[in-house]
Amino acid sequence: MTNAAPPQPKPSFKKVVIGSMVGTTIEWYDFFLYGTAAALVFNKLFFPTANPATGTLLAFSTYAIGFLARPLGGLVFGHFGDKLGRKKLLVLSLMMMGGATFAMGLLPTYAAIGFAAPLLLTLLRLVQGFALGGEWGGAVLIVSEHGSAERRGFWASWPQAGAPAGNLLATGVLAVLAAVQTDEAFLSWGWRVPFLLSGVLVLIGLWIRLSVSESPVFLEAQRKLEQQKAAAGAVKEKAPIVTVLRHSWREVLVAMGARMAENVSYYVITAFILAYITTELGMSKSTGLNAVLIGSAVHLITIPMWGALSDVIGRRVTYLIGAVGIAAWMFVFFVLLDTKSFLPMTLAVTVGLVLHGAMYGPQAAFFSELFGTKVRYSGASIGYQLASIAAGGVAPLIATALLAAYNSTLPVILYVVLMCVVTVVAVLASKETKGTSLNRTDDEPAAVRA
């Protein structure tokens, strides 16, 4: 990785980076909290069955439903983000996500209200997914569009680091509660604490985000549009989604394909592992939570390093290192887990997340550089979130089903490897975008290889 120190940004730009990362951390905290709780708590409290594996499958099914709402959120937030600006939509997404998570902490369980409990849980999960669908595009774009092209990979990777930071926070809170409480107390009320904590975190995030300035690239695009309207009398604006599908559909497919290995591997490593070690290996949830906790801390540190490296060797090469590395590591991953020893298990998670960071670090800059200014929020969000349905949303569900059907981790490994192949093909289909100007017009997407 590069040792070159990036140039210091202006104080106002630092505020943009911090505001994006803090808000993204909170939103991912909310989203990941559900995934962790689905593996440890919701299967018992909201989907009680005689068969623990069936309860876990049902819990992960509602987990996947949140991903189904993400493309719709990306479409709606992307449309208005391209029309009204990045900042307004970022504030709205944070409020929606935090409100849904806080409400989950107040939900009565299946024992109290029966089938209404999982139904309400599912509805709130849909709100979470919708909000997160709009969050990612705005957070990475407002940083990408404020910074310089030379160090865009580095600075745009900081909102990406909000994902492991949120996972670290969610896992850490649950790990502390699991350590200081009995299993009975944790199932009774302890699990609610991290959900209710979201209300406090959202207030902090809103305070920071409201002080962030709007994207100068977006404001310049708006200024040019007003000039065109003044000169021509009227300029009919096409809906951003129409322009994206007409001029940038190849870029959308590239983004979707690039997401497959990154998204699937992440949720296998951080969410499926918790169900695997508790139900298949018979180990305590604290062991898995602590392994993910340590891995997420390393992940958080290395994501900006990978983003900086992509500024030197390019987005494509960095991304391919991650995809190929994950495919190879999966064969080692489960061998280390099956040792039932904490240190090898932690190594399995940590190395996996470091390799994942090679894809996730440059991803924000890579996807931002694929699209023109007036459709960038829509294009990046649609490509990113559509892949979530076929990738991360169903990854724990598919992995659990494959393990149950074949009583072997080999099908799970091959599933991840197949997704890595898809990503390699997608990345190779795109030209290098490093250094691309973000002031391009709607119909000037980054070129895709013929």
N, C-alpha and C positions, 0 to 999 in steps of 0.2 A: 504494500500500500504506500501511497505517496507520503513523503515527509515534508513536502512543501507547505508552508503555512499560508493559508488563504489571506487575502488582504482584509483589513479590519473594516467592517461596514459602518455606515453612519449611525448615530444613536437612534434616529427614527426608524431605520431599517432593522436595527436590533429589536425594537419594540414590535415590529411586524413579525419577525421570526419567533420571538418569545410568545406573542399573542396567539400565533397559529399553533405553536407546539403545545402550549398550555391547554388551549381549547380542544385540540385533537387528543391530547392525553386524557382529558376528562371524558370525551365522547367514547374513546376506545375503552376506558375504564368501565363505563356503563355497559358497553357491548360485550366485552370479554367477561365481565362479571356474570352475565347470564350464562355464557358457555361453561364457565367453571362450576356455577351452581347447578347447571343441567347435569353435569357429570357426578356431582356429589350430593345434591339436595333435592332438586326438583323431581327426580325419578321416584323419590320416596314420599314427598309431600303433596305432589300434584298428580302423579301418575302411579299410584300404588297398585302393584300386581303381585301375584304369587311368584312370578319369575323375575328376578332382578334385571336380567338382560333385556327383557321386554320393556320394563320400566325405563331403562336407559335409552332404548331405541325411541320410545315415545318422547322422552325429554329432549333428545337430540333432534327429533322431528320438528318440535316447536322452535328449537335453535335454528334449524334450517329455514323456517318460515320467515325469520327476520331477514335473511338474505334475499328472499323473493321480493320483499318490499324495497330493497336497495336500488334496483334499476329504476323503479317508478320515482323514488326520491331523487335519484340522479337526473332523471328526465325533467321533473318539475323544477328542482332547484337549479339545474343547469340552464333551463329556459330563462328563468327570471334572473339568474346570476349573470347571464349574457346580456340581458336587457337592462337590469337595474344596478348591477354592480356586485362585487364579491362580498363586501363587508356586511350588507344587510342580511344576506342569506346565511352567512356564518353565524350571526347572532341568533337568527330564528332556529337554525338546526341545533344549536347548543341548548336552547330553551326546551325544544321538543324532546330531545334525548334525555336531558336531566329530569324533566317532568315524568316521563314514562318510567324511568328507573326508580325514582322516588316512590311512585305509585306501586311498583312491584313490591317494595318493602312493606307496604301496608296491606297486601292481599291476604285474605283468608285462604286457608288450604283446602284440599279436597275433603278432609275430615270434617270441616266446618260447613261448607256450602256445596259439596258434591261437584258435579260436572261444570258448574259455573266457575269454579276456581281455575281449571286449566284453560277454559274459554277466555276468561279475562286476562290470564297470563299470556295467551297467544295474541290477543288484541294489542296488549302493551308491547309485545315483541315486534309486532308489525310497525308500530309507531317508532320504535327504536331503529328498525331497519330503514324506514323511510327517511328518518333524520340523518342517519349515518350515510345514506346514499347521496345526500346533498353536501355533507360535511367535507368529505375527502377532496373533491374537486376544488371547492372554494379555498380550503386551507393551503393546498400546495400551489394553487395558481397565484394567490395574493403574494406569496413569497417569491415565486418564480418571476412574476411580473414586476416586482420591486428591485430585484437583484440584477447583477451583470451577467452576461453570457459566459464569461470566463470561469466563474465560480458558481454557476447555477446548480450544478450537480450537488455541490457541498451544501449550499444554503437551503435548497429545496428538500434536502434529505432530513432536515430537522423536524418538519411536521410529520414525516414518515417515522421518525424516532418516537413520536407520540404514541404509536401503536404498542411497541414493547414497554414504553413507560406506563401506559394505561394498563397493560397486562401485568406489569410488575406491581403496580399499585393495587389492582384487584386481587391478584394472587397473594400479595403480601398481607393485605387486610384479612383475607380468608385464612391464611396460614397462621397468623397471630391468634385469631379467634379459635381456630381448631386446636391450637397448642394450649390455650389457657382455659378452654371449656371442655366439659365432657361431651361425648357424642349426643347425649340426650338434650343437653342445654343448647348445643349448636343447632340441632334439628328443631328444637322448640321455638327459639327466638334469636339465637346468635347469628343465623344466616341473614336476618333482616338488617343488621347494623350496616354492612357495606352498601346496601341499596339506599338506605336513608341518608347515609353520608354523602351521596351524590348531590343532594339538595344544597349542601354547603359548598361543594366543589363547583357547582354551576354558577353560584353567585360570584365566586372568585373569577371564574372564567369569563363571565359577562363583563365584569368590571375591566378586565384587561382588553377584551375584544372591542369594547365600545370606544377605546382610546386609539385603536389602530386606524391608520389612514387608508383610503381607498387605493386600489391599484392604479399607478400612473399610466400603465399601458392601456387599461380599460378606459380611463378618463380621456386619453389621447384619441382612442378609437371613437368615443362618443363625440369629442370635439369635431373630428373629421366628418362624422355623420351629420352633425348639425350644419356644418359648412355646405355639405352636399345638398341638404334640404333647402338651405337658404338660396343656393345658386340655381337649383332645378325647380324650386317651388314646392316639390314634394318628392320624397323618396320612399317607395314602398319597401319596408323591411320584411324579409322572409323570416319565418320562424327558424331559430337556430337549428332545430332538429332536422328540418327540411334541407338546409344547406349542408349539414353534416352528412346526411344519408346520400345526398347528390354528389358532393365533391370529395368527401373524406371517408367513405365506407371502408376503403382498404385500411386506413389508419385505425379505424374502430376495430377491425378484425385483428390487426397486429396487436393492439392493446389487449384485446380479449385473450388472444393466444399467449401473450407474454405473461398474463396473470395466472394461467392454469397451474404451472409448477409452483410458483410463489405462494398462491393462495392455498392449494391443497396441502402442500408440505407444512405450511405454518400451522394449520388446524389439526393435522395429524400429530405434530410434535407437541403442541400446547394443550389441545382439548381432548383428543382421543386417548392420549397417553394416560390421563387421569382415570378414565374408565378402564383402560387395559390393566393398569397395575393394581387397581382395587378389586376388580371382578375376576380377572384371569390369573394374576400373580398372588392375590390374597394379601397385598401389602396395604399399609395405612395410607390414607389420603395425604397426610402430612409429608410423607416421603416424596410423592409426586409433586405436591405444591412447592416444596422447597427446591426440588430439581428445576422446575420451571422458573422459580423465582431467581435462582442463580443464573440460569441460561438467559432469562430476559434482561438481567442487568448487563451481561456481556453484549447481548444483542443491541441494547440501547447505545452502548459506546461505539460499536463497530459500524452501525448504519451510516453515520456521517463520514466515517473513514472510507467506506465503499463509495459514497456519493462523491467524495473528493477524488478518489481514484478514477471515477468515470469522467471527471474533468480533464484527466491526463490521457488515459488510454481509450476513452470513448464509452458511450452507454452500452453498446452492443457487446463488446468484449467482456466488460464487467458483468453484465447480465448473464452471459453464457457461462462464465465461471461458476455462478451460483446454480444454474439449472443442471449443468453436468455434475457439479459437486454434490448436489442433493441426491441425484439419481444413484451415484456411487455410495453415498453415505447411508442410504436407507438399508442396504444389506448389512451394515454394521450396527445400525441403530437398534434394531430389535434384539440382536445378539447381546448387546450391552444391557438392555432392559431386562432380559431374561436371566441375568446374573443375580437379580434381586439384591444387588449391592448398591448403596447410595452413590458412591463415587463414580462407578461406571455409568450409572443411569444419568447422573448429572452431566457427565462427559457427552453422552449420547444427545441429550437435549441441547447443550451448549454449542457443540460443533454444528449440529443441524441448524440452529438459529443463526450462527455466524455465516454459514453458507447461504441461508435464506436472505440475509442482509445484503449479499452481493446482488440480488435481484431487487430487493425492496429499497435499497439506498438510492440507486440512480433512477428508480421508476418514476418519481415525481417529475424530474426534469425531462426524462425521456418522453413521457406522455404529454407534458405541456408543450414540448417542441413539435409534436405531431400535428397540431391544429392551429388555425388562424385565430386572431384575437376575439372576434365577435361570436365564434362558435366554440371557443376553447373549453369553457366550463361544461357545455353540453357534450362535446365530443369526448373529452377526457373522462367525464363522469359516466357516460353511457358505456364506453369501452371497459372501464374499470368495474362498474357495477354489474353489467350483464354477465361478465365472467364469474362474478361471485355466486350466481345461481348454480352454475355447473361445476364450480370449484369448491371454495371454502364452505358454502352453505350446506353442501351434502357430504363433504369429506368425512366428518366424524360418523355420519350415518352409514355411508358406504363402507368405511373401514370396519365399523362394528358389525355390519351385516356380513361382510366377507369373512371376518374372523369367526362369527357364529356358524356360517355355512360350511367352512372348510376346516375349522379348528386348527388353523395355521396362520402365521403372519406373512407367509410368502405371497398370497394374493394381495395383501395390503401393500407390500413392497412393490409388486409389479404394477399396481394401480398408480402409485406415486411416480414410478419410473415412466409409465405411459404419459402422464401429464407433463413430465419433464421433456419428453420427446416433442410434444405439441408446442411447448414453449420455445425450444430450440429452433423448430421450423419457423415459428412466427417471428422470432428475433432476426433470423437469417434473411427473412423476406423483407426486412426494413433496411433502409440505408442509415448510416450513422447520422444522428441529429445533433451531436455536440457542437455548441457554438451557434446554433440556428437562431436567427432573430425572432423575437416574439411579436414583432410589429407587423406580421404578415396579415393580409386581408382574408376575408372569409373563405374565398375559393382558392387559396394558396396553401394547401396542406403540405407537410413534409413529404418528399418523394418516397415511394415504396418501390423496392426492386421489382422489375418486370419479371 
